[in-house]
Amino acid sequence: MSTFGRRLFYACFLTARALLSRVVVGVNALVLDAGGRVLLVRHGYQPGWQLPGGGVDGGETPDAAIRRELEEEVGLAGGMIVPAGQYVRRVLWMYQLILLYRVEGATIAFRPGLEIREILWADPHAPPPGLSPASRRRLAELAGAAVSRTW
């Protein structure tokens, strides 16, 4: 599928979700290991490496959503999860609020699935090739760059 096709598909998904839930909020996380490396995921439906996360379901708090998404996607257990930032993402004609969390002291018991194909622990100062632009900006911010409010 072309880049435009993926963006159109994702925009349609967000539109449908917005019509059903009235608010489209996403959550993502900087999951850090003891050595300061950041957990990245490779989705089955999007190219490149990205920060783990997902959507907030209707009636769910963002704090509960990030814990649920991380448990589902990478088998996260325990750890301290704290808010780290708020961002806005434009997808064609819509906007999405994305809340970023920082996670430390957690354990990961990853099993590949249809949604998340693989994970990678990356040095935030030397990100891997194929890192999504939004994830690249977040890693740069983690390494001390100025914060951008655009996802």
Buried (B, 14 or more C-beta within 10 A) or exposed (E): EEEEEEEBEBBEBBBEBBEEBEEBBBBBBBBBBEEEBBBBBBBEEEEBBBBBBBBBBEEBEBBEBBBBBBEBBBBBEEBEBEEBBEBEBEBEEBEBBBBBBBBBEBEBEBEEEEEBEEBBBBEBEEBEEEBBEBBBBBBBBBBEEEEEEEB
